[in-house]
Amino acid sequence: MTVTEVKQGDILTTVEISDLTEEYRDLVHPLPKTKFDALVASIDNNNGIREPIIINDHRKILDGHHRVKACRQLGIEYVPSIIRSFDNESEERAYAISTNLERRQLNDYQMIELYTELSNIESEKARQRQMDPLAPFDAKGKVSEIMAKQTGVSARTYERGIFVIKHAPEEVKKRLRSGQISITESYNYYMRQSKRADLQAQVRNYSSTEFNSEKIKLIYGDFWEKCKDLQDSSVGLIFTDPPYAGEHLPLYKGLGEIAARVLVDGGSLVVYLNTYYMKEIYLMLESAGLRYNWIFALIHTGGTASMYHQQVRVKWKPLLWFVKGDKLRTPDYIEDLIISEPPDKSLYDWAQSPAEAKHVIEKLTVESDLILDPFMGSGTTGIAALGLNRKFIGIELDQNKYSIAKCRVDEFVRNQNNSSLNSSFSNRIINSIRFEFNSN
């Protein structure tokens, strides 16, 4: 139906703009300036609006807010109007929403927000219809799928939009309506915050004592001091990600000296680094007595950074590979190109993907080898090592990161143990069935 179509019961009239009220203004999203300016010009050239606005009996605008605004700007005092009556306020509001949905170019969030309010009205109507056993009910299926179809978005986007509507502050909703951020961006942010809050709650239940087991040891403290307790020639691989800023460059010198002492002959040091300081880091590790072997290229698959002064968009990250001694202790060839995975940064902002840790540990060590990460962070290297049946020592100076690592490792170990128990139980059942079968 167009705004000029007149239904039975409608009243065609002319109304003074000063008598109009805009209680439904919150349902109407502003037109872009260029479109509004074009509307003003059109009304000005035609000496008024051609299509009547729609109002209710009390002069509330149901449709035509932008036309009224344009007329006010042009000093036009009267507008053609259609007065339309409704049985109740819910039907009137539903009409205002539906009209806005039909006539506007809205983004996904704006559509979902309006349809959510419309669905709330329809839900109330449905509840009332339940009192009438003869009332028809045509909509079948999951509510989110039905509403998503009406809004023209996927069910997943619709469900995320509903979550954001319920949980996001008004400031975030304003940015969503204006298109500054997307539903997915907002949803993922709140999921990370929620996950971080849950993890922090777990952290508070842990003590600050060291986490020890037969295969893993997590240590809180400075890597230089804590590594003094490690035996010479006891570590198969050091895989680590030190801080990148220039002020932290001396850490690489200490790391190189520790690696030269604790690595077994032929053992490897693989270290993340900032490309800008590659030369300095290379020289520090070489001067510690280590031998450069190769460089891995880690390809980013998530967001990328831009180096303003160098005019470079960073699409990869280097991992330097140094070795202790002349011979290389590796069980297999290893590819030097690693495709990363977007890391889970809900724990902390500098978390790395587990893909590279698994790639390097699996190819440069054998089962039961000891892996060391002196800058453990949230424990990603440790989890990768345990998953590949290696031993692990992790050291972390930051209390919060250390606590997070403990929680993550503890959860991984418990899940691993549960999987082993389930597998053992399944094997016993299978063997029992085989025994019964063979006996018969």
N, C-alpha and C positions, 0 to 999 in steps of 0.2 A: 504494500500500500504506500502511495506517495503522500506527502503532507497536504497536497491539494485535494485529495479524495475526501469526500464528505460522507460520513456514515449516518445512519438513522439516529436521530437524537442530537446530532451536532448542531451548533449554532454558529453561523457566519456573522462576524461583526468586526468593528474597528475599535481598538483599545488604545487608550493613552498609555504611553510607555511608563510614565511615572506611577501608574497603578499596578504595574507588574512586580511580582516577587520571584526570587530565584532559589527556592529551597532545594531544588534538585540540581543545583549547580555543581555539586560534588561528583555527579555522575558524568559530567562532560569534561573531557580532556582538552586543553587548549589547542587550537589550530596553530601550525607553524606560522611564523610572522608573514612569510611570503603569501601563504594561502589566505590569511586573514586580511592582508592588505588588498589582495585581489577581490575578496568579498566586499570590502568597503568601496572599492572603485566601481564594482558592478552595481551596487545599490545606489551609489552617487550618480552614476550615468543614467540609471532608470528612474531616478527621483523616488526611490523607495524600494521595498522588497516585493517580489512577485509572488512568492510562496507564503501563504499565511503561516504564522507560528501557531502552535497548539498549546492551549492553556486549559486549566480546570475551572470549575465554577467560582473559585476564590482567587482567580487571576495568577495562579502559580504557573510558571512556564514549564511545560513538559517537553517541548521540542522547539528549538529556535534560539537558544542562548546566544550563539555567535551573531545571528542576524540582529538581535536586539542590541547587543553590544556595539555592532557597527552603526546601527541607527542612532544610538546615543552619541557616538563619536561624531556623526554627521549633523547632529542637532535635529533629527527627525522626531516629532512628538507623537505621532500615531502610527500604528502598524495593523495590517489586516490580521485577523485572528480567527481560529476555530475553537470554540468552547466545547470540550468533550467531558462527558460525565462518566464516572466509574462507580461500581457497587461499593467498593471499599478502598482504603488507602493502599493496601497491598497490591491490588490490581493496577492502581494508578502508578505506583512506583515501578511495577514490573513493566508497564507500558513505556515509561520513561527510559528504563534500562534497555529494553528491546530496540526502541527507536534509535538510541545512541549507538548500539552495536551495529545496526543496519547501515547507518549513515556515515560512520567515522572510519578512518584508517588508523587502527590501533595496533600497538605492538602486542606480543604474546602476553606479557604481564597484565597490560591494561584489559585485554580480552578476558583473561582468567579472572581478574578481580571483579569485573562487572558480571560475568557469568556466575561467579560464586554467590554474589548477592542475589542474582536472579534464581539460582538453584535453591537458595535458602527460602525464598518466597514460594517456589514451586513445591519444596518439601513440606512446607506448612500446609499448602493446599492439598497435597497428597495425604497428609495426616488426617485432614478433615474428611477427605474422600473415603478413608478407610471405614468411616462410620456408615458409609453407604455400600453395601455388598454388590450393588448393581453397577457401580461406577467403573468405567473402563480403565485399564492400566496397560499401556502399550510398551513402555520402556522396559527392556530386559537387559540384564548384564551388569557388569561392574560399574558403579556410579562414575568413577574416574574415566572409564572408557566412553561412557555415554556423553559426559560433559566435554571430554577432550574432542570428541567428534564434532560437537556443536561449536567449539571454539576454533577448530582447525589446527590444533596442536597435537602432539603425541600424548598418550596417557602418562608417560613418564614425566614429560614437561608439565603437564597439568598437575600431577601429584606434587611435584617440586614447587610449583607456583602456589599451591594451597599451603604447603609447609611454610613458605616465605611469608605469605599473607598472615599466618597465625603467629609467627615468631619474630619477624623483622621489625625493627623500630621504624617510625614514620620517615626518618631521614633516608633510610635505605629504600623505602617504598617510593619516595619522591624520585630517587635516582633511577629506579626501575621504570617508573612511568615515563620519565624523560628519555629512556633508552641509553643512559650512561653506563649501566651495567646490565647483564643478562640474568635471567632466572637461574641458569646453571651456575654462573659465577657466584651469585648470592647464596644459592643452596650449598655449593661446595664449601664456601667460607664458613657457614654455620655448622656444617658437618665436621669440619676441621676443629672448630672451636669446641663443639660438643665432645669430640673424641679427646681433645686435649684436656678438657675439664674432667672427663672420666678417668683419664690416665693420671692426672694430678691427684685425684681423689685416691687412686690406688697407691700412688707414691707416698702419700701421707701415712699409709698403713705400714710402710717399710721402715726399718731402722737404718742407721748409717753404717752398719757393720759391713765387712767385706762379704761378697757373694762367692762361695767356694763350693766346688763339687769335684768329682774325679776328673772331669773333662774341661771344666771352665773355672776361671778365676777373674772376678771383676774387682778392680782396685780403685779406690777414690784417692786422688792425690796428684802430685806433680810427676810427670813421666820420667824426668831425669833422676829424681830421688828414688822412685819406686823401681826403676829398671836396674838399679844397683843390686837388687836382690835376685835378679835373674842369673842363672848359670851361663857361663861362657859356652858358645857353640851348642845351644839347646833349641833354637827357634828355626823352623823350616821356612817361614815367610813372615815378613812384616808388611802388612797392607794397611795403609792409613791415610787420613785426610787432615793435615794440619791446617791451622788458620792461614788465610791467603794474604792478608794485608802486609804491606812492606815492613811494618814494625815487628812482625813475627818471623822475619827471615832467619834470625839466629836459631830458631827452633830446629831448622833443617840441619844446621851444623851439629847440634846435639843429637839429632835423630841419626845422622850418618855415623857418628862415633859409637852410638849404642848398637847400631846394626852391625858395624864391623866387629864388635865383640860378641854379641849374642847369637848371630846367625851361624848356622852350621856351614861348613865348606860347601860352596855351590848354592847356598840358600839365597833367597831373593828379597829385595826391598822394592815394593811398588808403591809409589806415592802420588797422590793428587797434587796439582800445583796450579798456580796462576801463570798463564802463558807469558805475561809481562815480565815475570821474574825468573823465567826458565834458565837463563844463562847463569845467574847468581846461584840458584839452587843446584844446578848441575855441578858447578865448581866446588860448592860446599861438600856435596856427597862424594865427589871424586877425591877431594883432599882428605876425606876421612879414611881412605884406603879401599873404597868400593870401586867396582868396575862397571862402567856403563854398558848395558847390554842392548836395550831397545827402548822405543817409546810407543805406548798404546794411544790410539785415537778413540776417545769416548764421544760418540755422537749423541747430542741432545735430542730428545723427542718431545720434551715439554716446552715451557717458556724459555726464551733466550735473552741474554743480556746484550747491551750495546756499550762499547768502549768509545766514549765521546771524543777524547783527545786523539785516539788512533783511528777514528772513523771506521770502526769494525763492528759488525754484528756477529756475535760469538755463537757458532753452531756446533762447536766441539770443545773438548777439554783434554789436555794431555795428562797421561800417567807415565812418569819416568820409571824405568825398570833398571835397577842396579843389582849387581851380584857380588857376593863375597868370594874371592878367590878366582882362579883361572878357569876352573871347570864349572859347567852349568848342571845343577841338580834338578832336572825336570823329567817327569815320566812320559811326556808327549809333546808334540808340536802345539803351539798356541797361536790363535789368530790375533793380529794386532789391531783389528777394528772391532770395537764393542758398541753395540746399539743399546743405549741406556733405556730405562723405563722411567716415566714420571715418578719421582719419589713421593712418599707419603710425608708431607710437611705439616701434618696435624700435630706431630710431636714437637718439632722445633724447626725453625725456618731454614736451617742449613743441612737438613737431612739429605743423604745420598740414596740413590737407587741400589737395591741389592743385586742388580744384574751384573755389574762389574765385579763385585766381590766374589760372586759365585764363579764367574768366568775365570778369574785369576787363580782363586784358591784351587779349583778343580784341576787346572792344567799345570800349576807350578808346585803342587804338593801331592802327597799320597795320604791315604787314611792313617789316622792317629798322629800325623804331624802336628806340631805346635804352631799356631798362628798367633801373632802379636799385633795388637792395634794400640799404640801409645796415645792416640787421640780418638778415643772410642766413640764419642758423641752419644747417639741413642742406641748403640749396640748392633747396628746393621751387619758389620763384619762378623761379629760373634755369632749371630743367628745363621749367617751363611756358612760359617765354619762348622757349627754344630750340625747343620743340615747335611753337610758332606762328610760327617763322621771324623772331624778333626778336633783337636784340643784348642782351647782358646784362652788367651790372657788379654784383658782389656783394661786400659788405664784412662781415667778421665778426671780432669781438674775441676770442672764445673759441677757443683753439687746437683743442680736440677737435671742436667743431662745424665749424670751418673745414676740418679734415682730412676729416670725414665728407662735407661738401659737395663737396670735390674728388673724392672717390671716386665719389659718386653722379653728378656731372656727367660725369666721365670715362667711366663706364659707359654713361650715356645717349648721349653723343656717339659712342662706339664702336658701340653698337647701332644708332644712327641711320645711321652710315656703312655698316655691314654691310647694313642694309635697303636703302640707296640702291644699293649694289653689286649686291645680289640683284635689285632692281627693274630696274637698268640691264641686267644680264645677261639677264633675262627679256624685256625689250623688244627686245634685239638678236636673241634667238632668234625672237620673234614676227615681227619685221620681216624676218628671213631667210626664214622660212616663207612670209610674204606675197609676198616677192620671187620665190621659187621657184614659188609657185602662179601668180602673174601671168605669169611668164615662160613657163609651160607653157600 
